[in-house]
Amino acid sequence: MMLLPDVYQVGGPARSHAFDATAYLLPAGDALLMIDCGTPEGFPQILENIRSLGFDPARITRIYATHGHYDHVGAAGLFRARFATGLYVHELDRAQVETGDSERTSASLLYGVQSTPIPVDGTLQEGDRFQTDAGPVTVLHTPGHTMGSCCFVLEHRIGMRLLFAGDTLHGGYSAKIGSSEDAWRQSLDKLASQHFDAFTFGHCPPSLLCDADARIRSLRQSFANYYTPWFKDFYRKYPY
């Protein structure tokens, strides 16, 4: 589904599989780029979604990861095997992806599956930029959910500043995945100090949330007020 010209959401619970985080496709000249890529369970549907938009998945050259979790990059190995697609992750999340650490990637913790080790082709850091047909994209390092979490800021050619927030906004906290409350507060302060016209995040239907600055300030205000240990994973059935 097109969110803006040359910005497409091709994965997520409403688009591919219940395990999938949101995944985005951005044309870049002759190439296609992705921000996150979902899970192996959602891989076939994500390919179908890409083809239904008129794009050939074989043109996908790079996947840029918001962080190294199964629901965000679990399918990267399949993209690599099928299309020689490269994966780019922040250095602080690299080891869990390359070793297939099923707890750190949340695969066993939330989805009841085991991660497969996936080679990382390059690392992301604060200030990295890449060009797309929609406009330039800049990397923001926003640790907290994981220590390698990143957001991506698109300066869209129509004049809109769009934030791809991954799980930096609305993400879950657990010591098992290496979350840091202090680092996360600083990352939210970083986001709240900037202006965005809209944002989208890691687990939402195809949509852009406007009034972004006020929404981010509100999320910063409510962050870590109270933790609940009653979160339900995604692979077991709960009668209540």
C-alpha positions in Angstrom: 0.0 0.0 0.0 1.3 3.5 -0.9 1.7 5.8 2.1 3.2 8.6 0.1 4.6 8.8 -3.4 7.4 6.3 -3.7 6.9 5.1 -0.1 5.1 1.7 0.3 4.2 -0.5 3.3 4.6 -4.1 2.1 4.6 -6.0 5.4 3.0 -6.0 8.8 0.2 -7.8 10.7 -2.4 -6.3 8.4 -0.4 -6.8 5.2 1.5 -10.1 5.5 1.7 -12.2 8.7 0.8 -11.8 12.3 4.5 -12.2 13.3 5.7 -9.4 10.9 6.6 -5.9 12.0 5.9 -3.2 9.5 8.2 -3.4 6.4 8.6 -0.6 3.8 9.7 -0.4 0.2 11.4 2.6 -1.3 12.4 2.8 -5.0 15.9 4.2 -5.5 16.6 4.6 -9.2 17.1 1.1 -10.7 17.2 -0.4 -7.2 14.7 -1.0 -4.5 15.4 -0.5 -0.8 13.6 -1.8 2.2 13.3 -0.6 5.8 12.8 -3.9 7.7 11.6 -7.0 6.0 9.4 -9.1 8.3 9.7 -12.8 9.2 10.2 -16.0 7.2 6.5 -16.7 7.9 5.5 -13.6 6.1 8.1 -13.7 3.3 5.8 -15.2 0.6 3.1 -12.6 1.2 5.6 -9.7 1.3 6.9 -10.8 -2.1 3.4 -11.0 -3.4 2.6 -7.5 -2.1 5.8 -6.1 -3.7 4.9 -7.7 -7.1 1.3 -6.5 -6.8 2.7 -2.9 -6.7 4.4 -3.6 -10.0 7.9 -4.1 -8.6 10.3 -7.0 -9.1 11.7 -8.2 -5.8 15.0 -9.1 -7.5 15.7 -5.3 -7.6 15.9 -5.2 -3.8 19.5 -4.5 -3.1 19.5 -3.5 0.6 17.5 -3.9 3.7 18.0 -1.3 6.4 17.1 -2.5 9.8 15.5 -0.5 12.6 16.9 -3.1 14.9 18.0 -6.8 15.0 14.7 -8.5 16.0 13.1 -11.5 14.3 9.9 -9.7 13.4 11.9 -6.9 11.7 14.8 -8.8 10.0 14.0 -12.5 10.3 13.3 -12.8 6.5 16.6 -11.1 5.6 18.3 -14.5 5.0 15.6 -15.5 2.5 16.0 -12.2 0.7 19.8 -12.8 0.6 19.4 -16.4 -0.7 16.8 -15.5 -3.4 18.0 -12.0 -4.5 21.5 -11.4 -3.0 20.0 -8.6 -0.9 22.3 -7.0 1.7 21.4 -6.4 5.3 22.5 -3.3 7.2 22.1 -3.2 11.0 23.6 -1.0 13.7 26.8 -2.5 15.2 25.2 -2.9 18.6 22.6 -5.3 17.2 24.9 -7.1 14.8 26.0 -10.0 17.0 22.5 -11.2 17.8 21.6 -11.3 14.1 24.8 -13.0 12.9 24.8 -15.6 15.7 21.0 -16.3 15.5 20.6 -15.5 19.2 16.9 -16.5 19.6 16.3 -14.7 22.8 18.1 -11.5 21.9 16.3 -11.4 18.6 13.0 -12.1 20.5 12.3 -15.1 18.2 11.9 -17.7 21.0 10.7 -15.1 23.5 7.7 -13.8 21.6 7.2 -16.1 18.6 8.2 -19.6 19.7 10.7 -20.1 16.9 14.5 -20.2 16.5 16.5 -17.6 14.7 18.7 -18.5 11.8 22.1 -16.8 11.7 22.1 -14.1 9.0 25.2 -12.4 7.7 25.3 -8.6 8.1 26.7 -6.8 5.1 27.3 -3.4 6.7 26.6 -1.4 9.8 24.5 1.8 10.4 25.5 4.7 12.5 24.1 8.1 13.4 24.0 10.5 10.5 24.3 7.9 7.7 22.3 8.9 4.6 21.0 7.1 1.6 19.0 8.4 -1.4 15.6 7.3 -2.6 13.2 8.5 -5.3 11.1 9.9 -2.5 14.0 11.9 -1.1 17.1 11.5 1.2 16.9 9.3 4.3 19.0 9.9 7.4 19.7 7.4 10.2 19.1 8.3 13.8 20.6 6.0 16.4 17.9 5.7 19.1 19.0 3.0 21.6 16.6 1.8 24.3 14.3 -0.9 23.0 17.6 -2.5 21.9 20.9 -0.9 22.1 21.2 -0.9 18.3 17.8 0.5 17.6 17.6 3.1 14.8 15.0 5.4 13.3 15.0 6.7 9.7 14.0 10.2 8.7 12.8 10.8 5.1 12.8 14.3 3.8 10.1 13.7 1.2 10.2 15.6 -2.0 6.7 16.9 -1.4 8.0 18.7 1.7 7.0 16.3 4.4 9.4 15.1 7.1 8.5 11.5 7.8 9.9 9.4 10.7 10.1 5.6 10.4 10.2 4.9 14.2 10.6 1.1 14.3 10.1 0.1 17.9 11.6 3.2 19.4 8.0 4.4 19.7 5.5 2.0 21.3 8.1 -0.8 21.5 8.3 -3.3 24.4 10.9 -3.3 27.2 12.7 -6.4 28.5 16.1 -7.1 30.1 16.1 -10.3 28.0 16.4 -8.3 24.8 18.9 -5.8 26.2 16.5 -2.9 26.7 17.8 0.2 28.6 15.4 2.6 30.2 18.1 5.4 30.6 19.2 5.1 26.9 15.6 5.0 25.8 14.7 8.2 27.6 17.6 10.0 25.9 16.4 8.7 22.5 12.9 9.9 23.1 14.4 13.3 24.1 16.3 13.3 20.8 13.1 12.6 18.9 11.1 15.2 20.9 13.7 17.8 20.1 13.1 17.5 16.4 10.2 18.3 14.1 8.4 15.6 12.1 5.2 16.1 10.0 4.2 12.4 10.4 5.5 9.1 11.6 4.9 5.4 11.3 6.2 2.7 13.6 6.9 -1.0 13.9 3.5 -2.5 14.6 0.7 -0.6 13.0 -1.7 -0.9 10.0 -0.7 1.0 6.9 -1.0 4.6 8.1 0.8 7.8 8.8 0.3 9.4 12.2 0.1 13.2 11.9 0.5 15.8 14.7 3.7 13.9 15.1 5.5 16.3 17.4 2.7 16.4 20.0 2.3 12.6 19.8 6.0 12.0 20.4 6.0 14.5 23.3 3.1 12.6 24.8 4.9 9.3 24.4 7.9 10.7 26.1 5.8 11.9 29.0 4.2 8.4 29.5 7.4 6.4 28.9 8.2 4.0 31.8 5.5 5.4 34.1 4.6 1.8 35.0 5.6 -1.6 33.6 3.3 -4.6 33.2 4.6 -8.1 33.2 1.4 -9.5 31.8 2.3 -9.2 28.1 1.1 -12.1 26.0 3.5 -13.6 23.4 2.3 -14.3 19.9 2.6 -18.1 19.5 0.6 -19.5 22.4 -3.2 -19.3 23.0 -4.4 -17.7 26.2 -7.9 -18.6 27.4 -8.2 -15.3 29.2 
